[in-house]
Amino acid sequence: MNTARMLVLLLGLSLVGACAAEEEGFEQEPGGAEAEEPDNGDDVVQEEEEPVEEEPEEEVEEESRFGIKRFEVASYAHPCTGLEVRSCRLVRKEGNEDFSFLYDPIDGARLEIGYKYELDVNVIEVVDPLEDASSVRYELVEMLSEVRDEEPFTVTVRSPSYVEFRDGEPFVVAVRTPECVTEAVCEEFEAAIEALQSSGTRFELVLRHPEVYPGALILEEVRPFEP
């Protein structure tokens, strides 16, 4: 009886040893899947991607207001205010939608009233300008066109300082004393000046150029100012 028990014990120990020997060759992953040991000779090394160096964004320089620019000059002058009320030509500079006053002359350009011009102009910065003097000056590079203007144009009379009287006749800066197309238009003109001086009511003059200069501008209409 003792011999039989001894045989069973020895058989059990041999089975446990066999299982231990098999476990030395592999490991069991949770869930029962075999985990293969990496083959050091065949390891695949993943190369790290080098970071792409982003090129710095180029700063967009603000377009300089100096240098050669295209100017469109209107055919007429308009009252303007600097140190004093005076007459200024209107100009539309390259890159702008609207006309603005040209306070300084364009050296080399002879601009006649009644003609509109297209010019190439060199806009030059004045370093350390005198007090109350302009910080730019203009030089004509090329006159591209000179065209007689026969279309009506509008002048806005904004201030009583735009008007003075000479020999009893109203004299508007840049307009002078116009020639009315009818007597009724002249009466409207005088009434508008009285309203401007008494209450500051602004008005507009619709004018056109005479056929021959020198000559008075022709006043076709007087109408209220509409901002």
RODREN-931147 format. One line per field, with one value per residue: x, y, z of N, C-alpha, C in turn; residue in one letter; residue number from 1. Coordinates in steps of 0.05 Angstrom, whole numbers, plus 5000, padded with zeros to 4 digits. Example, Ala and Ser with C-alpha at 12.3 -4.5 7.8 and 13.67 -1.06 7.14 Angstrom:
REM residues 2
nu 5264, 5257
nv 4886, 4955
nw 5156, 5142
cau 5246, 5273
cav 4910, 4979
caw 5156, 5143
cu 5264, 5258
cv 4934, 5001
cw 5156, 5157
resn A, S
resi 1, 2
REM end
This chain:
REM residues 227
nu 5017, 5038, 5077, 5048, 5027, 5074, 5090, 5050, 5060, 5111, 5099, 5066, 5103, 5137, 5105, 5095, 5147, 5155, 5117, 5138, 5185, 5166, 5144, 5188, 5202, 5165, 5120, 5056, 5008, 4960, 4895, 4911, 4942, 5002, 5063, 5110, 5180, 5223, 5265, 5329, 5364, 5334, 5308, 5265, 5281, 5248, 5253, 5257, 5217, 5244, 5233, 5197, 5222, 5190, 5185, 5197, 5143, 5141, 5145, 5097, 5111, 5088, 5061, 5100, 5089, 5119, 5161, 5152, 5089, 5022, 4982, 4918, 4892, 4842, 4801, 4791, 4794, 4786, 4758, 4801, 4829, 4885, 4936, 4909, 4849, 4847, 4859, 4856, 4880, 4847, 4863, 4870, 4904, 4948, 4922, 4882, 4812, 4783, 4782, 4828, 4853, 4906, 4956, 5007, 5051, 5066, 5128, 5153, 5107, 5057, 4996, 4935, 4874, 4812, 4830, 4840, 4887, 4933, 4986, 5053, 5085, 5139, 5141, 5170, 5203, 5210, 5260, 5263, 5227, 5211, 5177, 5107, 5112, 5108, 5116, 5128, 5148, 5134, 5152, 5148, 5148, 5129, 5082, 5024, 4974, 4932, 4872, 4818, 4765, 4697, 4655, 4604, 4620, 4624, 4626, 4633, 4610, 4629, 4638, 4631, 4679, 4697, 4678, 4679, 4667, 4672, 4670, 4617, 4600, 4591, 4648, 4676, 4724, 4767, 4726, 4711, 4675, 4620, 4590, 4522, 4474, 4422, 4380, 4351, 4382, 4425, 4399, 4387, 4438, 4457, 4420, 4435, 4486, 4474, 4446, 4486, 4522, 4490, 4468, 4502, 4490, 4507, 4522, 4519, 4552, 4539, 4579, 4611, 4666, 4687, 4686, 4732, 4792, 4825, 4766, 4700, 4675, 4619, 4557, 4511, 4474, 4447, 4447, 4423, 4471, 4488, 4510
nv 4976, 5024, 5027, 5036, 5087, 5115, 5111, 5139, 5190, 5201, 5200, 5245, 5286, 5283, 5300, 5354, 5375, 5370, 5407, 5454, 5457, 5466, 5517, 5549, 5561, 5596, 5650, 5662, 5706, 5750, 5725, 5684, 5687, 5677, 5709, 5731, 5732, 5787, 5787, 5803, 5811, 5824, 5870, 5926, 5991, 6050, 6108, 6173, 6227, 6286, 6351, 6398, 6457, 6517, 6568, 6636, 6683, 6731, 6800, 6845, 6901, 6967, 7002, 7052, 7122, 7153, 7166, 7149, 7165, 7157, 7210, 7239, 7296, 7343, 7388, 7437, 7487, 7491, 7520, 7519, 7506, 7526, 7554, 7598, 7616, 7593, 7577, 7512, 7459, 7398, 7330, 7262, 7212, 7157, 7095, 7115, 7127, 7174, 7244, 7294, 7354, 7389, 7417, 7437, 7459, 7424, 7414, 7434, 7425, 7454, 7471, 7482, 7515, 7486, 7442, 7373, 7327, 7273, 7248, 7227, 7230, 7248, 7236, 7267, 7262, 7312, 7327, 7347, 7394, 7464, 7502, 7496, 7484, 7442, 7371, 7343, 7345, 7356, 7331, 7335, 7278, 7255, 7278, 7248, 7255, 7308, 7338, 7373, 7395, 7391, 7380, 7392, 7414, 7412, 7457, 7465, 7511, 7524, 7558, 7624, 7650, 7637, 7673, 7739, 7809, 7847, 7908, 7908, 7860, 7789, 7750, 7690, 7647, 7613, 7609, 7659, 7713, 7687, 7676, 7678, 7632, 7646, 7701, 7686, 7647, 7677, 7707, 7666, 7652, 7698, 7698, 7651, 7663, 7703, 7673, 7638, 7674, 7694, 7650, 7608, 7570, 7522, 7513, 7490, 7499, 7490, 7487, 7505, 7505, 7564, 7575, 7598, 7616, 7673, 7676, 7682, 7633, 7592, 7594, 7546, 7524, 7531, 7498, 7465, 7444, 7376, 7331
nw 5000, 5016, 4978, 4931, 4939, 4939, 4886, 4859, 4878, 4857, 4803, 4799, 4812, 4769, 4727, 4741, 4736, 4681, 4661, 4681, 4653, 4601, 4607, 4610, 4558, 4536, 4552, 4579, 4558, 4588, 4580, 4548, 4501, 4465, 4481, 4440, 4444, 4430, 4373, 4377, 4336, 4292, 4303, 4289, 4281, 4290, 4255, 4280, 4260, 4234, 4260, 4221, 4202, 4206, 4160, 4175, 4173, 4123, 4134, 4113, 4082, 4092, 4039, 4012, 4014, 3985, 3927, 3856, 3833, 3807, 3786, 3781, 3759, 3772, 3731, 3752, 3805, 3877, 3936, 3993, 4058, 4091, 4122, 4110, 4075, 4010, 3940, 3914, 3872, 3855, 3866, 3849, 3879, 3865, 3883, 3915, 3923, 3923, 3908, 3931, 3964, 3932, 3961, 3950, 3898, 3836, 3816, 3755, 3726, 3688, 3700, 3672, 3684, 3667, 3640, 3648, 3677, 3671, 3707, 3719, 3779, 3821, 3887, 3940, 4001, 4050, 4092, 4158, 4155, 4151, 4202, 4198, 4145, 4086, 4088, 4044, 3975, 3906, 3842, 3772, 3732, 3684, 3636, 3622, 3598, 3573, 3575, 3550, 3590, 3587, 3618, 3669, 3736, 3808, 3861, 3930, 3976, 4036, 4079, 4107, 4101, 4052, 4018, 3991, 3978, 3920, 3892, 3904, 3884, 3894, 3909, 3902, 3931, 3887, 3851, 3837, 3809, 3781, 3716, 3706, 3680, 3675, 3697, 3741, 3765, 3783, 3823, 3858, 3873, 3900, 3942, 3968, 3986, 4023, 4061, 4078, 4103, 4144, 4173, 4166, 4128, 4083, 4012, 3944, 3881, 3814, 3761, 3698, 3651, 3614, 3543, 3525, 3558, 3588, 3627, 3656, 3700, 3685, 3715, 3728, 3763, 3829, 3890, 3951, 4000, 4006, 4050
cau 5000, 5057, 5091, 5030, 5026, 5099, 5090, 5032, 5074, 5133, 5087, 5057, 5126, 5148, 5087, 5100, 5172, 5151, 5103, 5156, 5204, 5153, 5139, 5213, 5205, 5146, 5103, 5028, 4996, 4932, 4877, 4920, 4957, 5030, 5078, 5136, 5203, 5234, 5290, 5346, 5378, 5316, 5292, 5261, 5283, 5233, 5267, 5241, 5215, 5255, 5213, 5199, 5226, 5173, 5198, 5183, 5127, 5152, 5129, 5088, 5117, 5067, 5069, 5110, 5075, 5139, 5168, 5137, 5061, 5005, 4964, 4897, 4886, 4817, 4804, 4783, 4804, 4765, 4768, 4813, 4838, 4910, 4941, 4889, 4832, 4858, 4849, 4872, 4871, 4839, 4879, 4866, 4930, 4948, 4914, 4859, 4787, 4771, 4799, 4836, 4865, 4934, 4964, 5033, 5054, 5082, 5150, 5156, 5081, 5041, 4969, 4916, 4845, 4797, 4842, 4847, 4913, 4943, 5014, 5070, 5097, 5157, 5135, 5196, 5201, 5226, 5271, 5264, 5215, 5207, 5151, 5083, 5118, 5100, 5136, 5133, 5147, 5127, 5166, 5136, 5164, 5119, 5054, 5013, 4951, 4921, 4847, 4799, 4742, 4673, 4633, 4599, 4632, 4611, 4642, 4618, 4616, 4624, 4643, 4630, 4706, 4702, 4665, 4683, 4653, 4688, 4653, 4589, 4594, 4603, 4672, 4681, 4751, 4769, 4704, 4710, 4647, 4612, 4570, 4498, 4461, 4397, 4378, 4341, 4405, 4440, 4384, 4391, 4466, 4458, 4405, 4450, 4508, 4462, 4440, 4512, 4533, 4472, 4463, 4522, 4479, 4525, 4509, 4536, 4550, 4545, 4593, 4626, 4686, 4680, 4698, 4759, 4803, 4811, 4737, 4686, 4662, 4590, 4541, 4487, 4454, 4453, 4431, 4432, 4492, 4479, 4534
cav 5000, 5047, 5028, 5048, 5116, 5126, 5112, 5161, 5215, 5204, 5207, 5273, 5304, 5284, 5317, 5382, 5382, 5373, 5432, 5476, 5458, 5478, 5545, 5564, 5569, 5618, 5662, 5665, 5733, 5749, 5717, 5659, 5691, 5675, 5734, 5724, 5748, 5800, 5777, 5827, 5815, 5834, 5893, 5948, 6016, 6070, 6134, 6196, 6248, 6311, 6372, 6416, 6485, 6535, 6593, 6659, 6699, 6757, 6823, 6860, 6929, 6985, 7015, 7079, 7143, 7168, 7153, 7157, 7158, 7167, 7231, 7248, 7324, 7354, 7411, 7462, 7492, 7490, 7533, 7501, 7521, 7518, 7577, 7617, 7606, 7597, 7560, 7487, 7439, 7372, 7309, 7234, 7200, 7129, 7079, 7128, 7128, 7200, 7267, 7309, 7379, 7390, 7443, 7445, 7457, 7403, 7427, 7426, 7421, 7478, 7460, 7503, 7511, 7477, 7417, 7352, 7316, 7248, 7254, 7212, 7250, 7238, 7247, 7267, 7269, 7335, 7321, 7370, 7417, 7488, 7503, 7502, 7478, 7415, 7350, 7330, 7362, 7341, 7337, 7322, 7258, 7254, 7285, 7227, 7264, 7334, 7336, 7394, 7385, 7406, 7371, 7409, 7405, 7423, 7470, 7468, 7535, 7514, 7577, 7652, 7659, 7631, 7694, 7767, 7825, 7866, 7926, 7900, 7834, 7767, 7738, 7665, 7637, 7593, 7612, 7688, 7721, 7671, 7686, 7662, 7625, 7662, 7720, 7672, 7633, 7698, 7713, 7644, 7654, 7720, 7689, 7630, 7676, 7716, 7652, 7629, 7693, 7699, 7626, 7587, 7549, 7516, 7508, 7480, 7513, 7473, 7505, 7493, 7523, 7579, 7564, 7609, 7629, 7677, 7682, 7675, 7607, 7594, 7583, 7534, 7517, 7534, 7479, 7461, 7425, 7351, 7316
caw 5000, 5017, 4952, 4911, 4944, 4930, 4856, 4851, 4885, 4838, 4777, 4801, 4811, 4742, 4710, 4748, 4725, 4652, 4656, 4687, 4631, 4578, 4612, 4606, 4530, 4529, 4573, 4572, 4562, 4598, 4559, 4536, 4476, 4469, 4476, 4428, 4452, 4406, 4361, 4377, 4310, 4272, 4314, 4270, 4295, 4277, 4255, 4288, 4239, 4242, 4258, 4198, 4211, 4191, 4152, 4186, 4154, 4115, 4142, 4090, 4087, 4083, 4014, 4018, 4001, 3970, 3902, 3833, 3836, 3785, 3795, 3764, 3768, 3762, 3713, 3766, 3832, 3897, 3960, 4013, 4081, 4104, 4140, 4102, 4053, 3984, 3919, 3911, 3853, 3865, 3854, 3859, 3878, 3860, 3906, 3929, 3907, 3924, 3903, 3955, 3957, 3927, 3973, 3941, 3869, 3824, 3802, 3727, 3713, 3685, 3700, 3665, 3691, 3643, 3630, 3668, 3671, 3683, 3710, 3737, 3796, 3842, 3914, 3954, 4030, 4059, 4118, 4176, 4142, 4167, 4216, 4181, 4117, 4078, 4092, 4018, 3951, 3882, 3817, 3749, 3718, 3657, 3632, 3606, 3583, 3579, 3561, 3555, 3605, 3581, 3635, 3693, 3761, 3832, 3882, 3955, 3991, 4063, 4101, 4099, 4095, 4024, 4001, 3996, 3958, 3905, 3877, 3909, 3873, 3910, 3898, 3917, 3926, 3867, 3832, 3830, 3803, 3757, 3698, 3710, 3655, 3675, 3719, 3765, 3778, 3797, 3847, 3877, 3882, 3920, 3966, 3981, 4000, 4047, 4081, 4088, 4121, 4167, 4188, 4160, 4110, 4060, 3987, 3922, 3855, 3791, 3742, 3676, 3642, 3590, 3519, 3523, 3582, 3613, 3625, 3680, 3701, 3679, 3737, 3717, 3783, 3858, 3904, 3979, 4005, 4018, 4058
cu 5017, 5072, 5074, 5028, 5052, 5100, 5073, 5046, 5096, 5122, 5078, 5081, 5138, 5131, 5092, 5126, 5170, 5137, 5121, 5176, 5192, 5149, 5164, 5216, 5186, 5131, 5074, 5019, 4969, 4913, 4886, 4937, 4987, 5044, 5106, 5157, 5215, 5261, 5308, 5360, 5361, 5299, 5290, 5262, 5269, 5247, 5248, 5241, 5226, 5234, 5218, 5201, 5209, 5188, 5183, 5167, 5140, 5134, 5122, 5093, 5094, 5078, 5076, 5093, 5094, 5147, 5150, 5108, 5045, 4984, 4943, 4888, 4861, 4821, 4799, 4796, 4780, 4776, 4778, 4824, 4864, 4915, 4920, 4871, 4845, 4847, 4868, 4862, 4864, 4854, 4871, 4892, 4927, 4941, 4890, 4835, 4777, 4792, 4805, 4849, 4895, 4944, 4990, 5035, 5069, 5104, 5153, 5130, 5066, 5012, 4949, 4888, 4830, 4807, 4846, 4871, 4917, 4974, 5028, 5087, 5116, 5150, 5159, 5191, 5220, 5234, 5273, 5252, 5212, 5180, 5129, 5089, 5111, 5123, 5142, 5135, 5144, 5143, 5153, 5156, 5156, 5090, 5043, 4990, 4943, 4896, 4829, 4774, 4718, 4650, 4629, 4614, 4620, 4631, 4624, 4628, 4608, 4625, 4640, 4658, 4714, 4693, 4674, 4669, 4673, 4670, 4624, 4582, 4606, 4626, 4679, 4709, 4750, 4748, 4703, 4680, 4638, 4593, 4545, 4486, 4434, 4397, 4368, 4363, 4421, 4426, 4387, 4419, 4468, 4443, 4421, 4473, 4497, 4456, 4465, 4523, 4516, 4469, 4482, 4511, 4496, 4509, 4530, 4531, 4557, 4555, 4604, 4646, 4677, 4695, 4727, 4767, 4822, 4782, 4724, 4675, 4632, 4574, 4515, 4465, 4465, 4435, 4441, 4454, 4481, 4503, 4533
cv 5025, 5049, 5041, 5078, 5129, 5129, 5135, 5188, 5221, 5212, 5236, 5293, 5306, 5301, 5347, 5391, 5386, 5399, 5456, 5480, 5471, 5508, 5562, 5574, 5591, 5627, 5664, 5693, 5729, 5744, 5694, 5663, 5689, 5701, 5726, 5743, 5761, 5788, 5801, 5832, 5827, 5857, 5915, 5974, 6037, 6097, 6156, 6217, 6274, 6333, 6390, 6444, 6504, 6561, 6617, 6674, 6725, 6779, 6839, 6890, 6947, 7001, 7044, 7099, 7160, 7152, 7162, 7146, 7170, 7186, 7237, 7276, 7333, 7380, 7437, 7463, 7493, 7506, 7513, 7519, 7509, 7539, 7599, 7604, 7613, 7577, 7536, 7471, 7413, 7350, 7282, 7220, 7170, 7113, 7091, 7129, 7156, 7221, 7281, 7335, 7376, 7417, 7454, 7442, 7432, 7416, 7416, 7423, 7447, 7469, 7483, 7495, 7505, 7452, 7398, 7337, 7289, 7250, 7231, 7232, 7236, 7252, 7244, 7276, 7293, 7329, 7347, 7395, 7440, 7487, 7511, 7497, 7449, 7396, 7335, 7352, 7344, 7350, 7321, 7303, 7257, 7262, 7265, 7236, 7292, 7336, 7359, 7383, 7402, 7397, 7390, 7397, 7421, 7434, 7474, 7493, 7529, 7535, 7606, 7663, 7654, 7654, 7722, 7783, 7845, 7882, 7918, 7873, 7811, 7754, 7714, 7655, 7613, 7594, 7640, 7696, 7707, 7686, 7668, 7656, 7640, 7682, 7706, 7658, 7653, 7705, 7691, 7644, 7675, 7712, 7668, 7642, 7690, 7696, 7641, 7648, 7697, 7674, 7603, 7565, 7545, 7510, 7499, 7496, 7492, 7491, 7490, 7515, 7539, 7567, 7574, 7621, 7651, 7685, 7672, 7647, 7611, 7580, 7573, 7529, 7523, 7514, 7475, 7440, 7399, 7334, 7288
cw 5000, 4991, 4931, 4914, 4935, 4900, 4846, 4855, 4865, 4811, 4777, 4799, 4784, 4723, 4716, 4736, 4695, 4645, 4660, 4664, 4606, 4582, 4609, 4577, 4522, 4553, 4562, 4578, 4575, 4576, 4543, 4512, 4483, 4463, 4466, 4437, 4427, 4398, 4359, 4351, 4289, 4282, 4293, 4286, 4279, 4279, 4262, 4266, 4250, 4240, 4235, 4209, 4194, 4185, 4164, 4165, 4148, 4122, 4117, 4096, 4076, 4059, 4020, 4002, 3984, 3945, 3879, 3835, 3813, 3798, 3773, 3774, 3755, 3747, 3727, 3793, 3851, 3921, 3980, 4035, 4091, 4125, 4134, 4081, 4027, 3964, 3915, 3887, 3867, 3851, 3866, 3856, 3875, 3885, 3922, 3911, 3904, 3917, 3930, 3945, 3952, 3937, 3962, 3911, 3861, 3807, 3774, 3712, 3712, 3680, 3695, 3674, 3665, 3631, 3653, 3658, 3684, 3683, 3725, 3753, 3817, 3868, 3931, 3983, 4036, 4088, 4134, 4162, 4161, 4181, 4197, 4151, 4111, 4082, 4066, 3997, 3927, 3858, 3794, 3736, 3688, 3657, 3612, 3588, 3592, 3562, 3569, 3568, 3599, 3598, 3659, 3717, 3784, 3851, 3907, 3970, 4020, 4085, 4090, 4091, 4065, 4006, 4010, 3974, 3946, 3887, 3880, 3898, 3890, 3895, 3914, 3910, 3907, 3846, 3821, 3827, 3778, 3740, 3698, 3682, 3652, 3698, 3744, 3780, 3793, 3823, 3868, 3889, 3904, 3946, 3982, 3997, 4025, 4069, 4093, 4109, 4147, 4185, 4183, 4142, 4086, 4035, 3966, 3897, 3834, 3769, 3718, 3665, 3617, 3566, 3516, 3550, 3572, 3609, 3650, 3678, 3697, 3701, 3726, 3738, 3811, 3873, 3933, 3980, 4018, 4024, 4048
resn M, N, T, A, R, M, L, V, L, L, L, G, L, S, L, V, G, A, C, A, A, E, E, E, G, F, E, Q, E, P, G, G, A, E, A, E, E, P, D, N, G, D, D, V, V, Q, E, E, E, E, P, V, E, E, E, P, E, E, E, V, E, E, E, S, R, F, G, I, K, R, F, E, V, A, S, Y, A, H, P, C, T, G, L, E, V, R, S, C, R, L, V, R, K, E, G, N, E, D, F, S, F, L, Y, D, P, I, D, G, A, R, L, E, I, G, Y, K, Y, E, L, D, V, N, V, I, E, V, V, D, P, L, E, D, A, S, S, V, R, Y, E, L, V, E, M, L, S, E, V, R, D, E, E, P, F, T, V, T, V, R, S, P, S, Y, V, E, F, R, D, G, E, P, F, V, V, A, V, R, T, P, E, C, V, T, E, A, V, C, E, E, F, E, A, A, I, E, A, L, Q, S, S, G, T, R, F, E, L, V, L, R, H, P, E, V, Y, P, G, A, L, I, L, E, E, V, R, P, F, E, P
resi 1, 2, 3, 4, 5, 6, 7, 8, 9, 10, 11, 12, 13, 14, 15, 16, 17, 18, 19, 20, 21, 22, 23, 24, 25, 26, 27, 28, 29, 30, 31, 32, 33, 34, 35, 36, 37, 38, 39, 40, 41, 42, 43, 44, 45, 46, 47, 48, 49, 50, 51, 52, 53, 54, 55, 56, 57, 58, 59, 60, 61, 62, 63, 64, 65, 66, 67, 68, 69, 70, 71, 72, 73, 74, 75, 76, 77, 78, 79, 80, 81, 82, 83, 84, 85, 86, 87, 88, 89, 90, 91, 92, 93, 94, 95, 96, 97, 98, 99, 100, 101, 102, 103, 104, 105, 106, 107, 108, 109, 110, 111, 112, 113, 114, 115, 116, 117, 118, 119, 120, 121, 122, 123, 124, 125, 126, 127, 128, 129, 130, 131, 132, 133, 134, 135, 136, 137, 138, 139, 140, 141, 142, 143, 144, 145, 146, 147, 148, 149, 150, 151, 152, 153, 154, 155, 156, 157, 158, 159, 160, 161, 162, 163, 164, 165, 166, 167, 168, 169, 170, 171, 172, 173, 174, 175, 176, 177, 178, 179, 180, 181, 182, 183, 184, 185, 186, 187, 188, 189, 190, 191, 192, 193, 194, 195, 196, 197, 198, 199, 200, 201, 202, 203, 204, 205, 206, 207, 208, 209, 210, 211, 212, 213, 214, 215, 216, 217, 218, 219, 220, 221, 222, 223, 224, 225, 226, 227
REM end
